[in-house]
């Protein structure tokens, strides 16, 4: 076979292969669940043609969506507690405001939960201070001394000297001048003098504790009594206002003025007594009624005066019902009708 004939055969073979390749590429290949790697030229061409159909962005998005946790897909924005079906029916601006408010409420609730244990501890400290008759300044002084003991012991020692001297006097460790004189004169030994002084100090401390306890009890009873009086007065005023609201249609307009007058009366009474004064239930009702009487007088003064309404006059009931004559003919007709 000559060279020209061999070239012709090669060209025909290449043309047929190219036609076969084009026809196969133009026909969409059926996708299979598990596609084998491209081994032939046709498979490689098909794989190259399929790639542009999926953009890189879509592929990357698909990869990201596959890599994303399913829980993150369904996760709602922070502060969005509305179900999806309800969120679709809400205006976007309203939904944003709802999310903002919900976020703020969650933040406030978290802050409240964080502060709750601290509040409990503070309540314990406050209760301890109150039950033991301490003052805030006493607690601050103890805290300062404790700090000095850690950071400046010398200053803490100087700070504690007068406190220790006072404690020795209260406990009977330091003899008063009269006992010290008897010891110096030989009438008492130092031990006997200290024993007598300690016994007297213990009696004084016991008396002071009983007095302090009685005073705290009186204060607690006084606070309880005042609270009961306040509750009784508030209940009486509330019942009185409700009764007036039912029987007086203008009560809503009168109530602010009545309240002002009652407050003014209480202020004047406190200034007169030169101490805070709170009325009892009977006194409060009396003040309120007096204030209402004054307000009613004002309402009567400015109320419009009633005008008399004349009853309608029927035709022929009186001469006034006859119209005035306008001509001689009217006069003649009137006389004829009378005759």
Secondary structure, DSSP 8 states (H G I E B T S, - for coil): --HHHHHHHHHHHHHHHHHHHHHHHHS-----SS-----SHHHHHHHHHHHTTS-HHHHHHHHHHHHS-HHHHH---TT--S-HHHHHTS-HHHHHHHHHHHHHHHHHHHHHHHHHHHHHHHHHHHHHHHHTT--HHHHHHHHHHHHHHHH-HHHHHHHHHHHHHHHHHHHT-S--HHHHHHHHHTSS-HHHHHHHHHHHHHHHHHHHHHHHHHHHHHHHHHHHHHHHHHHHHHHHHHHHHHHHHHH-TTHHHHHHHHHHHHHHHHHHHHHHHTS-----HHHHHHHHHHHHHHHHHHHHHHS-----------TTSSGGGS----SHHHHHHHHHHH-
